[in-house]
Amino acid sequence: MRKIVEAMVGQGFQKPGTGLFLLCPICASEIGQQCISVPLYPLHGAIHPERVEMCRETLMAAG
Ligand SMILES: [Zn+2]
């Protein structure tokens, strides 16, 4: 997973903690794409909070 993070940062994702380097579990936005609003999970920002949280946990797990 660390290699993935490093690769994404290398591609210009300066802040992998934003969640953009993971698929969104809520709206299924692809890597690098901003989230889209879906009926049960209206979007209040650029990215669903669940996606950011999953990203954070992934980074922590990667050490
Ligand atoms: Zn999303």
N, CA, C, O and the ligand as a Tripos MOL2 file, in Angstrom:
@<TRIPOS>MOLECULE
protein
  253   251    64     0     0
PROTEIN
NO_CHARGES

@<TRIPOS>ATOM
      1 N           0.8460   -1.2090    0.0000 N.3       1 MET1
      2 CA          0.0000    0.0000    0.0000 C.3       1 MET1
      3 C           0.8760    1.2510    0.0000 C.2       1 MET1
      4 O           0.5260    2.2590   -0.6140 O.2       1 MET1
      5 N           2.0020    1.1850    0.6810 N.am      2 ARG2
      6 CA          2.8870    2.3500    0.7090 C.3       2 ARG2
      7 C           3.3420    2.6990   -0.7070 C.2       2 ARG2
      8 O           3.4440    3.8700   -1.0730 O.2       2 ARG2
      9 N           3.6140    1.6570   -1.4930 N.am      3 LYS3
     10 CA          4.0580    1.9160   -2.8720 C.3       3 LYS3
     11 C           2.9820    2.6520   -3.6410 C.2       3 LYS3
     12 O           3.2760    3.5350   -4.4470 O.2       3 LYS3
     13 N           1.7250    2.2860   -3.3880 N.am      4 ILE4
     14 CA          0.6210    2.9550   -4.0700 C.3       4 ILE4
     15 C           0.5870    4.4280   -3.6890 C.2       4 ILE4
     16 O           0.4400    5.3050   -4.5400 O.2       4 ILE4
     17 N           0.7250    4.6760   -2.4030 N.am      5 VAL5
     18 CA          0.7080    6.0590   -1.9260 C.3       5 VAL5
     19 C           1.8390    6.8460   -2.5570 C.2       5 VAL5
     20 O           1.6410    7.9620   -3.0370 O.2       5 VAL5
     21 N           3.0130    6.2640   -2.5530 N.am      6 GLU6
     22 CA          4.1680    6.9620   -3.1270 C.3       6 GLU6
     23 C           3.9640    7.2120   -4.6150 C.2       6 GLU6
     24 O           4.3280    8.2640   -5.1410 O.2       6 GLU6
     25 N           3.3790    6.2330   -5.2780 N.am      7 ALA7
     26 CA          3.1320    6.3880   -6.7120 C.3       7 ALA7
     27 C           2.1530    7.5190   -6.9700 C.2       7 ALA7
     28 O           2.3390    8.3110   -7.8930 O.2       7 ALA7
     29 N           1.1180    7.5930   -6.1620 N.am      8 MET8
     30 CA          0.1190    8.6370   -6.3580 C.3       8 MET8
     31 C           0.7160   10.0000   -6.0680 C.2       8 MET8
     32 O           0.4540   10.9650   -6.7850 O.2       8 MET8
     33 N           1.5170   10.0790   -5.0190 N.am      9 VAL9
     34 CA          2.1660   11.3510   -4.7030 C.3       9 VAL9
     35 C           3.0920   11.7470   -5.8440 C.2       9 VAL9
     36 O           3.1990   12.9210   -6.2000 O.2       9 VAL9
     37 N           3.7590   10.7450   -6.4090 N.am     10 GLY10
     38 CA          4.6600   11.0090   -7.5210 C.3      10 GLY10
     39 C           3.9240   11.5310   -8.7440 C.2      10 GLY10
     40 O           4.4910   12.2430   -9.5720 O.2      10 GLY10
     41 N           2.6490   11.1650   -8.8430 N.am     11 GLN11
     42 CA          1.8590   11.6060   -9.9910 C.3      11 GLN11
     43 C           1.2210   12.9690   -9.7520 C.2      11 GLN11
     44 O           0.4840   13.4770  -10.5970 O.2      11 GLN11
     45 N           1.5080   13.5460   -8.6120 N.am     12 GLY12
     46 CA          1.0160   14.8960   -8.3890 C.3      12 GLY12
     47 C          -0.0350   15.0260   -7.3070 C.2      12 GLY12
     48 O          -0.5420   16.1180   -7.0530 O.2      12 GLY12
     49 N          -0.3620   13.9180   -6.6730 N.am     13 PHE13
     50 CA         -1.3140   13.9930   -5.5680 C.3      13 PHE13
     51 C          -0.5370   14.3390   -4.3070 C.2      13 PHE13
     52 O          -0.0770   13.4640   -3.5730 O.2      13 PHE13
     53 N          -0.4060   15.6040   -4.0840 N.am     14 GLN14
     54 CA          0.4430   16.0820   -3.0000 C.3      14 GLN14
     55 C          -0.1090   15.7320   -1.6250 C.2      14 GLN14
     56 O           0.6370   15.6320   -0.6510 O.2      14 GLN14
     57 N          -1.4130   15.5480   -1.5590 N.am     15 LYS15
     58 CA         -2.0190   15.2560   -0.2610 C.3      15 LYS15
     59 C          -2.8660   13.9990   -0.3580 C.2      15 LYS15
     60 O          -4.0830   14.0800   -0.5240 O.2      15 LYS15
     61 N          -2.2310   12.8380   -0.2550 N.am     16 PRO16
     62 CA         -2.9890   11.5890   -0.3570 C.3      16 PRO16
     63 C          -4.0500   11.4880    0.7190 C.2      16 PRO16
     64 O          -5.0030   10.7220    0.5760 O.2      16 PRO16
     65 N          -3.9020   12.2470    1.7930 N.am     17 GLY17
     66 CA         -4.8840   12.2250    2.8710 C.3      17 GLY17
     67 C          -6.2250   12.7900    2.4620 C.2      17 GLY17
     68 O          -7.1960   12.6820    3.2110 O.2      17 GLY17
     69 N          -6.2990   13.3870    1.2950 N.am     18 THR18
     70 CA         -7.5740   13.9430    0.8700 C.3      18 THR18
     71 C          -8.5480   12.8580    0.4410 C.2      18 THR18
     72 O          -9.7500   13.1010    0.3390 O.2      18 THR18
     73 N          -8.0270   11.6560    0.1870 N.am     19 GLY19
     74 CA         -8.9100   10.5670   -0.1950 C.3      19 GLY19
     75 C          -8.9410   10.3030   -1.6820 C.2      19 GLY19
     76 O          -9.5470    9.3310   -2.1330 O.2      19 GLY19
     77 N          -8.3030   11.1490   -2.4360 N.am     20 LEU20
     78 CA         -8.3850   11.0200   -3.8920 C.3      20 LEU20
     79 C          -7.6410    9.8070   -4.4430 C.2      20 LEU20
     80 O          -7.8110    9.4540   -5.6100 O.2      20 LEU20
     81 N          -6.8280    9.1730   -3.6220 N.am     21 PHE21
     82 CA         -6.0760    8.0450   -4.1720 C.3      21 PHE21
     83 C          -6.7630    6.7090   -3.9280 C.2      21 PHE21
     84 O          -6.2010    5.6460   -4.1950 O.2      21 PHE21
     85 N          -7.9950    6.7830   -3.4130 N.am     22 LEU22
     86 CA         -8.7690    5.5630   -3.2310 C.3      22 LEU22
     87 C         -10.0930    5.6810   -3.9710 C.2      22 LEU22
     88 O         -10.6070    6.7770   -4.1960 O.2      22 LEU22
     89 N         -10.6280    4.5320   -4.3420 N.am     23 LEU23
     90 CA        -11.9780    4.5340   -4.8890 C.3      23 LEU23
     91 C         -12.9220    4.9460   -3.7650 C.2      23 LEU23
     92 O         -12.6990    4.5980   -2.6060 O.2      23 LEU23
     93 N         -13.9570    5.6730   -4.1000 N.am     24 CYS24
     94 CA        -14.9010    6.0660   -3.0600 C.3      24 CYS24
     95 C         -15.8760    4.9240   -2.7890 C.2      24 CYS24
     96 O         -16.5080    4.4070   -3.7100 O.2      24 CYS24
     97 N         -15.9970    4.5290   -1.4990 N.am     25 PRO25
     98 CA        -16.9260    3.4510   -1.1480 C.3      25 PRO25
     99 C         -18.3830    3.8970   -1.2020 C.2      25 PRO25
    100 O         -19.2890    3.0660   -1.1470 O.2      25 PRO25
    101 N         -18.6060    5.1730   -1.3070 N.am     26 ILE26
    102 CA        -19.9650    5.7140   -1.2930 C.3      26 ILE26
    103 C         -20.5040    5.9280   -2.7030 C.2      26 ILE26
    104 O         -21.5710    5.4220   -3.0500 O.2      26 ILE26
    105 N         -19.7660    6.6780   -3.5090 N.am     27 CYS27
    106 CA        -20.2750    7.0410   -4.8280 C.3      27 CYS27
    107 C         -19.5090    6.3730   -5.9570 C.2      27 CYS27
    108 O         -19.8310    6.5540   -7.1320 O.2      27 CYS27
    109 N         -18.4720    5.5830   -5.5870 N.am     28 ALA28
    110 CA        -17.6910    4.8310   -6.5810 C.3      28 ALA28
    111 C         -16.9100    5.7270   -7.5330 C.2      28 ALA28
    112 O         -16.5860    5.3220   -8.6490 O.2      28 ALA28
    113 N         -16.6080    6.9460   -7.0900 N.am     29 SER29
    114 CA        -15.7380    7.7870   -7.9100 C.3      29 SER29
    115 C         -14.3850    7.1040   -8.0410 C.2      29 SER29
    116 O         -13.8990    6.4680   -7.1060 O.2      29 SER29
    117 N         -13.7970    7.2460   -9.2020 N.am     30 GLU30
    118 CA        -12.5310    6.5760   -9.4360 C.3      30 GLU30
    119 C         -11.3670    7.3600   -8.8520 C.2      30 GLU30
    120 O         -11.4970    8.5250   -8.4750 O.2      30 GLU30
    121 N         -10.2330    6.6880   -8.7900 N.am     31 ILE31
    122 CA         -9.0310    7.3010   -8.2380 C.3      31 ILE31
    123 C          -8.7150    8.6050   -8.9610 C.2      31 ILE31
    124 O          -8.6830    8.6630  -10.1900 O.2      31 ILE31
    125 N          -8.4860    9.6360   -8.1790 N.am     32 GLY32
    126 CA         -8.1430   10.9250   -8.7590 C.3      32 GLY32
    127 C          -9.3270   11.7970   -9.0970 C.2      32 GLY32
    128 O          -9.1700   12.9770   -9.4100 O.2      32 GLY32
    129 N         -10.5310   11.2100   -9.0330 N.am     33 GLN33
    130 CA        -11.7200   11.9850   -9.3490 C.3      33 GLN33
    131 C         -12.3910   12.4540   -8.0670 C.2      33 GLN33
    132 O         -12.3580   11.7710   -7.0440 O.2      33 GLN33
    133 N         -13.0000   13.6350   -8.1410 N.am     34 GLN34
    134 CA        -13.7480   14.1120   -6.9920 C.3      34 GLN34
    135 C         -15.0420   13.3230   -6.8880 C.2      34 GLN34
    136 O         -15.5310   12.7550   -7.8640 O.2      34 GLN34
    137 N         -15.5770   13.3050   -5.6860 N.am     35 CYS35
    138 CA        -16.8230   12.5740   -5.4590 C.3      35 CYS35
    139 C         -17.9970   13.2460   -6.1600 C.2      35 CYS35
    140 O         -17.9550   14.4250   -6.5110 O.2      35 CYS35
    141 N         -19.0350   12.4570   -6.3480 N.am     36 ILE36
    142 CA        -20.2780   12.9990   -6.8800 C.3      36 ILE36
    143 C         -21.3690   12.7740   -5.8360 C.2      36 ILE36
    144 O         -21.2990   11.8250   -5.0550 O.2      36 ILE36
    145 N         -22.3490   13.6250   -5.8240 N.am     37 SER37
    146 CA        -23.4250   13.5150   -4.8630 C.3      37 SER37
    147 C         -24.3550   12.3680   -5.2450 C.2      37 SER37
    148 O         -24.7640   12.2490   -6.4000 O.2      37 SER37
    149 N         -24.6800   11.5380   -4.2800 N.am     38 VAL38
    150 CA        -25.6120   10.4400   -4.5220 C.3      38 VAL38
    151 C         -26.7660   10.5920   -3.5330 C.2      38 VAL38
    152 O         -26.6030   11.2280   -2.4920 O.2      38 VAL38
    153 N         -27.9360   10.0130   -3.8450 N.am     39 PRO39
    154 CA        -29.1540   10.2330   -3.0720 C.3      39 PRO39
    155 C         -29.0080   10.0770   -1.5490 C.2      39 PRO39
    156 O         -29.4230   10.9580   -0.7970 O.2      39 PRO39
    157 N         -28.4350    8.9840   -1.1050 N.am     40 LEU40
    158 CA        -28.3590    8.7610    0.3390 C.3      40 LEU40
    159 C         -27.1690    9.4490    0.9820 C.2      40 LEU40
    160 O         -27.0910    9.5700    2.2050 O.2      40 LEU40
    161 N         -26.2480    9.8960    0.1510 N.am     41 TYR41
    162 CA        -25.0370   10.5310    0.6760 C.3      41 TYR41
    163 C         -24.7520   11.8300   -0.0550 C.2      41 TYR41
    164 O         -23.8280   11.9070   -0.8650 O.2      41 TYR41
    165 N         -25.5590   12.8610    0.2360 N.am     42 PRO42
    166 CA        -25.3250   14.1620   -0.4050 C.3      42 PRO42
    167 C         -23.9220   14.6600   -0.0870 C.2      42 PRO42
    168 O         -23.4020   14.4480    1.0080 O.2      42 PRO42
    169 N         -23.3380   15.3110   -1.0440 N.am     43 LEU43
    170 CA        -21.9600   15.7500   -0.9200 C.3      43 LEU43
    171 C         -21.9040   17.1790   -0.3760 C.2      43 LEU43
    172 O         -22.5320   18.0870   -0.9220 O.2      43 LEU43
    173 N         -21.1380   17.3660    0.7150 N.am     44 HIS44
    174 CA        -21.0280   18.6920    1.3070 C.3      44 HIS44
    175 C         -19.6840   19.3260    1.0030 C.2      44 HIS44
    176 O         -19.4340   20.4790    1.3530 O.2      44 HIS44
    177 N         -18.8270   18.5670    0.3540 N.am     45 GLY45
    178 CA        -17.5120   19.0790   -0.0050 C.3      45 GLY45
    179 C         -17.0930   18.4220   -1.2930 C.2      45 GLY45
    180 O         -17.9380   18.0060   -2.0870 O.2      45 GLY45
    181 N         -15.8000   18.3230   -1.5100 N.am     46 ALA46
    182 CA        -15.3200   17.7210   -2.7410 C.3      46 ALA46
    183 C         -15.2970   16.2030   -2.6470 C.2      46 ALA46
    184 O         -15.3620   15.4980   -3.6530 O.2      46 ALA46
    185 N         -15.2040   15.7190   -1.4150 N.am     47 ILE47
    186 CA        -15.0180   14.2890   -1.2050 C.3      47 ILE47
    187 C         -15.8780   13.8140   -0.0420 C.2      47 ILE47
    188 O         -16.0090   14.5140    0.9630 O.2      47 ILE47
    189 N         -16.4550   12.6450   -0.1720 N.am     48 HIS48
    190 CA        -17.2550   12.1040    0.9240 C.3      48 HIS48
    191 C         -16.3970   11.8690    2.1640 C.2      48 HIS48
    192 O         -15.2740   11.3740    2.0600 O.2      48 HIS48
    193 N         -16.9180   12.2200    3.3280 N.am     49 PRO49
    194 CA        -16.1670   12.0240    4.5750 C.3      49 PRO49
    195 C         -15.7560   10.5670    4.7720 C.2      49 PRO49
    196 O         -14.6860   10.2820    5.3090 O.2      49 PRO49
    197 N         -16.6160    9.6490    4.3310 N.am     50 GLU50
    198 CA        -16.2980    8.2280    4.4760 C.3      50 GLU50
    199 C         -15.0510    7.8600    3.6820 C.2      50 GLU50
    200 O         -14.2510    7.0230    4.1030 O.2      50 GLU50
    201 N         -14.9030    8.4920    2.5430 N.am     51 ARG51
    202 CA        -13.7430    8.2200    1.6970 C.3      51 ARG51
    203 C         -12.4680    8.7550    2.3560 C.2      51 ARG51
    204 O         -11.4230    8.1030    2.3490 O.2      51 ARG51
    205 N         -12.5830    9.9450    2.9190 N.am     52 VAL52
    206 CA        -11.4330   10.5330    3.5990 C.3      52 VAL52
    207 C         -11.0390    9.6660    4.7920 C.2      52 VAL52
    208 O          -9.8590    9.4320    5.0520 O.2      52 VAL52
    209 N         -12.0560    9.2000    5.5070 N.am     53 GLU53
    210 CA        -11.7860    8.3730    6.6770 C.3      53 GLU53
    211 C         -11.1270    7.0640    6.2550 C.2      53 GLU53
    212 O         -10.1720    6.6160    6.8880 O.2      53 GLU53
    213 N         -11.6360    6.4520    5.1870 N.am     54 MET54
    214 CA        -11.0570    5.1970    4.7170 C.3      54 MET54
    215 C          -9.6100    5.4220    4.2810 C.2      54 MET54
    216 O          -8.7430    4.5780    4.5040 O.2      54 MET54
    217 N          -9.3710    6.5520    3.6690 N.am     55 CYS55
    218 CA         -8.0250    6.8900    3.2250 C.3      55 CYS55
    219 C          -7.0950    7.0400    4.4340 C.2      55 CYS55
    220 O          -5.9640    6.5540    4.4320 O.2      55 CYS55
    221 N          -7.5920    7.7100    5.4420 N.am     56 ARG56
    222 CA         -6.7790    7.9480    6.6350 C.3      56 ARG56
    223 C          -6.4120    6.6140    7.2950 C.2      56 ARG56
    224 O          -5.2710    6.3930    7.6990 O.2      56 ARG56
    225 N          -7.4060    5.7420    7.3910 N.am     57 GLU57
    226 CA         -7.1610    4.4450    8.0050 C.3      57 GLU57
    227 C          -6.1830    3.6320    7.1780 C.2      57 GLU57
    228 O          -5.3460    2.9110    7.7210 O.2      57 GLU57
    229 N          -6.2900    3.7520    5.8720 N.am     58 THR58
    230 CA         -5.3720    3.0320    4.9890 C.3      58 THR58
    231 C          -3.9410    3.5090    5.1700 C.2      58 THR58
    232 O          -2.9960    2.7210    5.2020 O.2      58 THR58
    233 N          -3.8140    4.8220    5.2880 N.am     59 LEU59
    234 CA         -2.4800    5.3780    5.4880 C.3      59 LEU59
    235 C          -1.8990    4.9290    6.8180 C.2      59 LEU59
    236 O          -0.7120    4.6180    6.9160 O.2      59 LEU59
    237 N          -2.7370    4.8960    7.8320 N.am     60 MET60
    238 CA         -2.2760    4.4600    9.1470 C.3      60 MET60
    239 C          -1.8650    2.9930    9.0990 C.2      60 MET60
    240 O          -0.8630    2.6000    9.6950 O.2      60 MET60
    241 N          -2.6480    2.1910    8.3860 N.am     61 ALA61
    242 CA         -2.3490    0.7680    8.2800 C.3      61 ALA61
    243 C          -1.0520    0.5500    7.5080 C.2      61 ALA61
    244 O          -0.3220   -0.4120    7.7470 O.2      61 ALA61
    245 N          -0.7810    1.4680    6.5750 N.am     62 ALA62
    246 CA          0.4200    1.3240    5.7600 C.3      62 ALA62
    247 C           1.6560    1.7010    6.5660 C.2      62 ALA62
    248 O           2.7830    1.3640    6.2030 O.2      62 ALA62
    249 N           1.4180    2.4050    7.6650 N.am     63 GLY63
    250 CA          2.5190    2.7540    8.5370 C.3      63 GLY63
    251 C           3.3290    3.9160    8.0100 C.2      63 GLY63
    252 O           4.3000    4.3290    8.6440 O.2      63 GLY63
    253 ZN        -17.7590    9.7060   -2.8780 Zn       64 ZN64
@<TRIPOS>BOND
     1     1     2 1
     2     2     3 1
     3     3     4 2
     4     3     5 am
     5     5     6 1
     6     6     7 1
     7     7     8 2
     8     7     9 am
     9     9    10 1
    10    10    11 1
    11    11    12 2
    12    11    13 am
    13    13    14 1
    14    14    15 1
    15    15    16 2
    16    15    17 am
    17    17    18 1
    18    18    19 1
    19    19    20 2
    20    19    21 am
    21    21    22 1
    22    22    23 1
    23    23    24 2
    24    23    25 am
    25    25    26 1
    26    26    27 1
    27    27    28 2
    28    27    29 am
    29    29    30 1
    30    30    31 1
    31    31    32 2
    32    31    33 am
    33    33    34 1
    34    34    35 1
    35    35    36 2
    36    35    37 am
    37    37    38 1
    38    38    39 1
    39    39    40 2
    40    39    41 am
    41    41    42 1
    42    42    43 1
    43    43    44 2
    44    43    45 am
    45    45    46 1
    46    46    47 1
    47    47    48 2
    48    47    49 am
    49    49    50 1
    50    50    51 1
    51    51    52 2
    52    51    53 am
    53    53    54 1
    54    54    55 1
    55    55    56 2
    56    55    57 am
    57    57    58 1
    58    58    59 1
    59    59    60 2
    60    59    61 am
    61    61    62 1
    62    62    63 1
    63    63    64 2
    64    63    65 am
    65    65    66 1
    66    66    67 1
    67    67    68 2
    68    67    69 am
    69    69    70 1
    70    70    71 1
    71    71    72 2
    72    71    73 am
    73    73    74 1
    74    74    75 1
    75    75    76 2
    76    75    77 am
    77    77    78 1
    78    78    79 1
    79    79    80 2
    80    79    81 am
    81    81    82 1
    82    82    83 1
    83    83    84 2
    84    83    85 am
    85    85    86 1
    86    86    87 1
    87    87    88 2
    88    87    89 am
    89    89    90 1
    90    90    91 1
    91    91    92 2
    92    91    93 am
    93    93    94 1
    94    94    95 1
    95    95    96 2
    96    95    97 am
    97    97    98 1
    98    98    99 1
    99    99   100 2
   100    99   101 am
   101   101   102 1
   102   102   103 1
   103   103   104 2
   104   103   105 am
   105   105   106 1
   106   106   107 1
   107   107   108 2
   108   107   109 am
   109   109   110 1
   110   110   111 1
   111   111   112 2
   112   111   113 am
   113   113   114 1
   114   114   115 1
   115   115   116 2
   116   115   117 am
   117   117   118 1
   118   118   119 1
   119   119   120 2
   120   119   121 am
   121   121   122 1
   122   122   123 1
   123   123   124 2
   124   123   125 am
   125   125   126 1
   126   126   127 1
   127   127   128 2
   128   127   129 am
   129   129   130 1
   130   130   131 1
   131   131   132 2
   132   131   133 am
   133   133   134 1
   134   134   135 1
   135   135   136 2
   136   135   137 am
   137   137   138 1
   138   138   139 1
   139   139   140 2
   140   139   141 am
   141   141   142 1
   142   142   143 1
   143   143   144 2
   144   143   145 am
   145   145   146 1
   146   146   147 1
   147   147   148 2
   148   147   149 am
   149   149   150 1
   150   150   151 1
   151   151   152 2
   152   151   153 am
   153   153   154 1
   154   154   155 1
   155   155   156 2
   156   155   157 am
   157   157   158 1
   158   158   159 1
   159   159   160 2
   160   159   161 am
   161   161   162 1
   162   162   163 1
   163   163   164 2
   164   163   165 am
   165   165   166 1
   166   166   167 1
   167   167   168 2
   168   167   169 am
   169   169   170 1
   170   170   171 1
   171   171   172 2
   172   171   173 am
   173   173   174 1
   174   174   175 1
   175   175   176 2
   176   175   177 am
   177   177   178 1
   178   178   179 1
   179   179   180 2
   180   179   181 am
   181   181   182 1
   182   182   183 1
   183   183   184 2
   184   183   185 am
   185   185   186 1
   186   186   187 1
   187   187   188 2
   188   187   189 am
   189   189   190 1
   190   190   191 1
   191   191   192 2
   192   191   193 am
   193   193   194 1
   194   194   195 1
   195   195   196 2
   196   195   197 am
   197   197   198 1
   198   198   199 1
   199   199   200 2
   200   199   201 am
   201   201   202 1
   202   202   203 1
   203   203   204 2
   204   203   205 am
   205   205   206 1
   206   206   207 1
   207   207   208 2
   208   207   209 am
   209   209   210 1
   210   210   211 1
   211   211   212 2
   212   211   213 am
   213   213   214 1
   214   214   215 1
   215   215   216 2
   216   215   217 am
   217   217   218 1
   218   218   219 1
   219   219   220 2
   220   219   221 am
   221   221   222 1
   222   222   223 1
   223   223   224 2
   224   223   225 am
   225   225   226 1
   226   226   227 1
   227   227   228 2
   228   227   229 am
   229   229   230 1
   230   230   231 1
   231   231   232 2
   232   231   233 am
   233   233   234 1
   234   234   235 1
   235   235   236 2
   236   235   237 am
   237   237   238 1
   238   238   239 1
   239   239   240 2
   240   239   241 am
   241   241   242 1
   242   242   243 1
   243   243   244 2
   244   243   245 am
   245   245   246 1
   246   246   247 1
   247   247   248 2
   248   247   249 am
   249   249   250 1
   250   250   251 1
   251   251   252 2
@<TRIPOS>SUBSTRUCTURE
     1 MET1         2 RESIDUE 1 A MET
     2 ARG2         6 RESIDUE 1 A ARG
     3 LYS3        10 RESIDUE 1 A LYS
     4 ILE4        14 RESIDUE 1 A ILE
     5 VAL5        18 RESIDUE 1 A VAL
     6 GLU6        22 RESIDUE 1 A GLU
     7 ALA7        26 RESIDUE 1 A ALA
     8 MET8        30 RESIDUE 1 A MET
     9 VAL9        34 RESIDUE 1 A VAL
    10 GLY10       38 RESIDUE 1 A GLY
    11 GLN11       42 RESIDUE 1 A GLN
    12 GLY12       46 RESIDUE 1 A GLY
    13 PHE13       50 RESIDUE 1 A PHE
    14 GLN14       54 RESIDUE 1 A GLN
    15 LYS15       58 RESIDUE 1 A LYS
    16 PRO16       62 RESIDUE 1 A PRO
    17 GLY17       66 RESIDUE 1 A GLY
    18 THR18       70 RESIDUE 1 A THR
    19 GLY19       74 RESIDUE 1 A GLY
    20 LEU20       78 RESIDUE 1 A LEU
    21 PHE21       82 RESIDUE 1 A PHE
    22 LEU22       86 RESIDUE 1 A LEU
    23 LEU23       90 RESIDUE 1 A LEU
    24 CYS24       94 RESIDUE 1 A CYS
    25 PRO25       98 RESIDUE 1 A PRO
    26 ILE26      102 RESIDUE 1 A ILE
    27 CYS27      106 RESIDUE 1 A CYS
    28 ALA28      110 RESIDUE 1 A ALA
    29 SER29      114 RESIDUE 1 A SER
    30 GLU30      118 RESIDUE 1 A GLU
    31 ILE31      122 RESIDUE 1 A ILE
    32 GLY32      126 RESIDUE 1 A GLY
    33 GLN33      130 RESIDUE 1 A GLN
    34 GLN34      134 RESIDUE 1 A GLN
    35 CYS35      138 RESIDUE 1 A CYS
    36 ILE36      142 RESIDUE 1 A ILE
    37 SER37      146 RESIDUE 1 A SER
    38 VAL38      150 RESIDUE 1 A VAL
    39 PRO39      154 RESIDUE 1 A PRO
    40 LEU40      158 RESIDUE 1 A LEU
    41 TYR41      162 RESIDUE 1 A TYR
    42 PRO42      166 RESIDUE 1 A PRO
    43 LEU43      170 RESIDUE 1 A LEU
    44 HIS44      174 RESIDUE 1 A HIS
    45 GLY45      178 RESIDUE 1 A GLY
    46 ALA46      182 RESIDUE 1 A ALA
    47 ILE47      186 RESIDUE 1 A ILE
    48 HIS48      190 RESIDUE 1 A HIS
    49 PRO49      194 RESIDUE 1 A PRO
    50 GLU50      198 RESIDUE 1 A GLU
    51 ARG51      202 RESIDUE 1 A ARG
    52 VAL52      206 RESIDUE 1 A VAL
    53 GLU53      210 RESIDUE 1 A GLU
    54 MET54      214 RESIDUE 1 A MET
    55 CYS55      218 RESIDUE 1 A CYS
    56 ARG56      222 RESIDUE 1 A ARG
    57 GLU57      226 RESIDUE 1 A GLU
    58 THR58      230 RESIDUE 1 A THR
    59 LEU59      234 RESIDUE 1 A LEU
    60 MET60      238 RESIDUE 1 A MET
    61 ALA61      242 RESIDUE 1 A ALA
    62 ALA62      246 RESIDUE 1 A ALA
    63 GLY63      250 RESIDUE 1 A GLY
    64 ZN64       253 GROUP 0 **** ****
